[in-house]
Every structure is written in structure tokens, then in C-alpha cells.
């Protein structure tokens, strides 16, 4: 446009109300920005506004938001801009480029129609468009088509590369904790992935401890106390809030390594900044991003139970490369953990996630038989409470009509020692030692086979469900199939669970009662409960009015099915049982 044309355009636009729109698909920090950052877009928009002589009345910023049809989240600020347009608050919208506004033809049409109805102009790439003009609509529509096609091409290329990398075992994204990548010093080409010496032992330890049914929160606390560097890569909004709320007298400071505490105490200015910015209602996400850009040290990073769980069951540490939930390469990089340790950890996590009836919360129990012992009358797991200041186990179901109270209850101090004694006797018995004489590899193989059988049967049943849903299988036939398949699925699951017990159980098999008692004292509550749950079935019977009954008359302890012979589960003989 010549000088006179620009002058005429400027004169026609002077005084118009402008809205600046800026967007970036993913936040990567200012040092890693691949395109125009939000700030740069806004600065450029302000310069354009000054050149056109328009007055900026509002800014609309969607950071970490995609504009394509594949976007995972909607653009809140874009929606607010539409509201301003339809509310008659804007005369012109200024953006860096067409792709900042949209990469979706449907969204383009919506924005175009709104601007056309309300006489709002567009400006991007330094050019002003009037959406009431057919030529400008054609030009902006063509730009929208090109932007949408670019997204589709990029997505196809990325998916093709991901599939190829998955099959070949090449890495994607950042290296997992426990590993490091080796690159050619001259060309920068990727060579291989290898174990990170300082991190790999941490993965091995946490996997074994989870597989041994240790409490995952306690594992995280132990790592924090010993100063094991956590895997956190950047600041989060939660870390910002914790930094602002931190003070030397916090009880949780006892669970943090002294060196970590010293770093927090020394960061006086950073703590004050976090408090001041939060008090000013600044978004903690923006504060965290600022800290990332400034490379502030991660003084609030911690191990948490969720991270312990995720790493303990992650197949990457077996050397597996996965894509879309399927393993594509089983030798992509060196394995850090043994498959047996991995399977134990997976079994322990699955056990903790099992749904229990009656809204029980086994993670909150304080007594080792709560939710594990069964009421012999109603078959409901018992919980614990207090009576006359003493902890007791009690059934939660009301007693039969005409009777007061509940089915059964008994003092913890009476039940626990009896159950422990019976279980210790069985653990030390020759029959138990024989049941666990099989090698570790054989035991893991049997667990694998049992779980595979359950999955196969479930898949077969799901196919019948699909047939029934499509009307190709009658309801009567489906009931018959369920009657056949469901018991087999449950039996296979039970077999896998019965074999998946804490490794400490095998260590105790055949030991003396004195040795078992000594080992029991050092186990935490979650480990004790896992052992009890795996090995014995405990039932609580009503005592009636006679409160001087011997404990064996109202508490039953029976060994669970453990050994597997030719695919059938069997119990120890009655005379060998506890």
C-alpha cells in the first residue's frame, strides 16, 4: 500500500476500539519458544495499533491453547473476545497472523460471521480486512483453509514419526527418570539410552518396596528424609503455594532432609515474592512459569506417593517401548528392574485399588484386621471403633429384629494376638514351607498365566456382550454364557491373587515362630495387612451374653488357598492348617 493509501486507511481507523488477541499452543519457557511468544505478539499488536491510530481497549490471551480441531481444551479468552464483539465493545481485532486466531474452518466461520454482523474489522500480518467485503472474506477464508491444512499435515507427520520411533525403539519426549540419553558429540545424533547411575538404583529400590507392600507414602517420606533427588522437572502451581505458606515451625519439615530445609530458609526473597504475588491475586500458574523462565532452583520439589506408584508399575523400566498403550519394542533400552519385581509391584498396586464394599477405606485403618476380618453372620467385613475407651472390632450390620446391638464384636487386644499366633504357627509349618518351595521364576510364570487366562476369558465374554448388543445373541443365551464364563474368570483372578503375596512371606516360610515374631514387629501396618489378607481368612462370631468365652470359640482363622496343582487350587490338609 502506497503512502497516500496508508494515510487514508489511518484516517478512517483513528479512534476505533481495538482488541489484541495472542495465542501460543504450548508453554515451553522463553528459552525454548519455537514461534512468537505471547508477549512478542502483544508487543507487535500494540505497535500495529499505534501505526493504525486505533485505541487498544482490551487484550485477550490464550497461553498454552491450541486453535486446531484437535485441541484438548477450549480457548477461554477467545470466547470472551467473541462476547466483546457481539456486545459491541470492539471495532477491530488485531492478531499476529490468521493462525493465531484459528486453525479450524468452523471456528473461522463463526468469528467471520460475528465480525460481519457487528461491523468489526480484522487485522493480521499488517493488513486490515473488512468482513463485509466479499474479496476480504475470500482472502481470509483462504488463509483459514491453509492454516487448517497445515495442522492436518503436521499431525500426520508427527503420528507417522511416533509410530516409526515406537517400532524402532527410538525415544520420544524427555528421558524417563532413571535413564539418560547418549548423543554423538559431533553430529548431535541420538545413539542410545542407558541407565543413569544416580537414579537407576532409586527405581530398583522403590519397585521392590512397593512389591513388598510397603506403604507408598512412607516410601516417599523416606526418600525425602534421605535427600533422594526427586524427579520433578519444573515449578508447579502447588509448589508456589507451598513456598508461600512455608515457615520453620511446620510439622512436615521433620520429613525433609536438613539440606533441603536450609535451601528453603535461605530463599527469603523468593518466599516473600511468592506471598506477595499470591496476595495480589496473581495466578500461581503464571508465577510458576516465571520461576521456570528465571531458572529458580526447585527447592520445593518432593517425592509423593503418586510418583512412587507410577514408577513402580511403569513398563519402561523393563526396557519396554510403548505406543498408544501397546508395547512395540521389548528391548528398546536396558531394563532397570527384574520382571518378577515389576509383577509384584503391579500386583501390590492392584490389590490396593480393589473396590471394597460398604464404602470401606482400607488406606485409613489403624488396626490390622479392620475390613479384613469377616462377620460370620452377615459376611460383611468388620470395622473398628471404641467401647469404654478400648479399641474393638465390630460388625456394622444391625442385629436381627428383637435383639440389641450388632452381630458381633470383640476387643482388638484379644483378637490380634490370637490371629497372629495361629498365622505364625502356620508360617513355621512344613506344609507352608513346601507351598513356597517353588522358584521365583516359576511363581511369576504362574501369576502371569493366571492373569492371562482371566484376560482371555473376559475378552471372550466381551465378544458375547457385543453380539447381544447387536441383537445377534438372545438374552437367554447370554445368561448361559455368563454362567459359564464368570466363575472361571473369578477363579483365575483368585489364583493370581493368591500367588501374589509379599516377598517377605517367602522369606518367613519355614522359619521358627520366634524368628517370625521378631520379623513381624518391624513390618509396617500395610505390610502386615497384606500378609494377613493373602494368607488367612478370619471370621468373627457372636459371643452372646457369655463374655468369658475362649477366643478360639468366636474367632476363626483358616488358611486361604495357596498352592496350584494342575491348574486347580487346593487347601493344606486340615491337620496341617492353623
MOUR-V296593 format. One record per backbone hydrogen bond with DSSP energy under -0.5 kcal/mol. NH is the residue of the N-H (numbers start at 1). CO is the residue of the C=O. Records with the same first field share a line. If there is no record, write none. Layout:
NH = CO ; CO
//
This chain:
6 = 2
7 = 3
8 = 4
9 = 5
10 = 6
11 = 7
12 = 8
13 = 9 ; 10
14 = 10
15 = 53
16 = 13
18 = 16 ; 55
19 = 92
20 = 58
21 = 94
22 = 60
24 = 62
28 = 26
32 = 29
41 = 37
42 = 38
43 = 39
44 = 40
45 = 41
46 = 42
47 = 43
48 = 44
49 = 45
50 = 46
51 = 47
52 = 48
53 = 49
54 = 49
55 = 16
56 = 54
57 = 18 ; 55
58 = 18
60 = 20
62 = 22
63 = 61
64 = 24
65 = 24 ; 62
71 = 68
76 = 74
79 = 75
80 = 76
81 = 77
82 = 78
83 = 79
84 = 80
85 = 81
86 = 82
87 = 83
88 = 85
89 = 84
90 = 84
91 = 17
92 = 17
93 = 121
94 = 19
95 = 123
96 = 21
100 = 97
101 = 97 ; 98
102 = 98
103 = 67
108 = 104
109 = 105
110 = 106
111 = 107
112 = 108
113 = 109
114 = 110
115 = 111
116 = 112
117 = 113
118 = 114
119 = 115 ; 116
120 = 115
121 = 91
122 = 129
123 = 93
124 = 127
125 = 95 ; 96
127 = 124
129 = 122
131 = 129
133 = 130
137 = 133
138 = 134
139 = 135
140 = 136
141 = 137
142 = 138
143 = 139
144 = 140
145 = 141
146 = 142
147 = 143
148 = 144
149 = 145
150 = 146
151 = 147
152 = 148
153 = 149
154 = 150
155 = 151
156 = 152
157 = 153
158 = 154
159 = 155
160 = 156
161 = 157
162 = 158
163 = 159
164 = 160
165 = 161
166 = 162
167 = 163
168 = 164
169 = 165
170 = 165
179 = 176
180 = 194
182 = 192
184 = 189
188 = 184
191 = 182
192 = 182
194 = 180
196 = 178
197 = 195
199 = 196
200 = 196
201 = 197
202 = 199
203 = 199
204 = 200
205 = 201
206 = 202
207 = 203
208 = 204
209 = 205
210 = 206
211 = 207
212 = 208
213 = 210
214 = 209
219 = 215
220 = 216
221 = 217
222 = 218
223 = 219
224 = 220
225 = 221
226 = 222
227 = 224
228 = 223
229 = 227
240 = 236
241 = 237
242 = 238
243 = 239
244 = 240
245 = 241
246 = 242 ; 243
250 = 247
253 = 250
254 = 251
255 = 252
256 = 253
257 = 224
260 = 257
261 = 257
262 = 258
263 = 259
264 = 260
265 = 261
266 = 262
267 = 263
268 = 266
271 = 267
272 = 268
273 = 269
274 = 270
275 = 271
276 = 272
277 = 273
278 = 274
279 = 275
280 = 276
281 = 278
282 = 277
286 = 283
287 = 283
288 = 284
289 = 285
290 = 286
291 = 287
292 = 288
293 = 289
294 = 290
295 = 292
296 = 291
299 = 297
301 = 298
308 = 304
309 = 305
310 = 306
311 = 307
312 = 308
313 = 309
314 = 311
317 = 314
318 = 315
319 = 316
320 = 315
321 = 329
323 = 326
326 = 323
328 = 321
329 = 321
332 = 319 ; 329
333 = 319
334 = 193
336 = 317
337 = 317
342 = 338
343 = 339
344 = 340
345 = 341
346 = 342
347 = 343
348 = 344
349 = 345
350 = 346
351 = 347
352 = 348
353 = 349
354 = 350 ; 351
360 = 357
364 = 361
365 = 362
370 = 367
371 = 382
372 = 369
373 = 369
374 = 538
375 = 380
376 = 540
379 = 375
382 = 373
383 = 394
385 = 392
387 = 390
390 = 387
392 = 385
393 = 410
394 = 383
395 = 408
399 = 405
403 = 400
407 = 397
410 = 393
412 = 391
413 = 391
414 = 411
415 = 411
416 = 412
418 = 414
419 = 415
420 = 416
421 = 417
422 = 418
423 = 419
424 = 420
425 = 421
426 = 422
427 = 423
428 = 424
429 = 426
433 = 429
434 = 430
435 = 431
436 = 432
437 = 434
443 = 439
444 = 440
445 = 441
446 = 442
447 = 443
448 = 444
449 = 445
450 = 446
451 = 447
452 = 448
453 = 449
454 = 450
455 = 451
456 = 452
457 = 453
458 = 454
459 = 455
460 = 456
461 = 457
462 = 458
463 = 459
464 = 460
465 = 461
466 = 462
467 = 463
468 = 464
469 = 465
470 = 466
471 = 468
472 = 467
473 = 467
478 = 474
479 = 475
480 = 476
481 = 477
482 = 478
483 = 479
484 = 480
485 = 481
486 = 482
488 = 484
489 = 485
490 = 486
491 = 487
492 = 488
493 = 489
494 = 490
495 = 491
496 = 492
497 = 493
498 = 494
499 = 495
500 = 496
501 = 499
505 = 502
506 = 502 ; 503
507 = 503
508 = 504
509 = 505
510 = 427
511 = 508
516 = 512
517 = 513
518 = 514
519 = 515
520 = 516
521 = 517
522 = 518 ; 519
523 = 519 ; 520
528 = 524
529 = 525
530 = 526
531 = 527
532 = 528
533 = 529
534 = 530
535 = 531
536 = 532
537 = 558
538 = 536
539 = 556
540 = 374
541 = 539 ; 554
546 = 543
547 = 545
549 = 546
553 = 550
554 = 551
555 = 551
556 = 539
558 = 537
560 = 535
562 = 570
563 = 570
565 = 568
566 = 564
568 = 565
570 = 563
576 = 573
577 = 573 ; 574
//
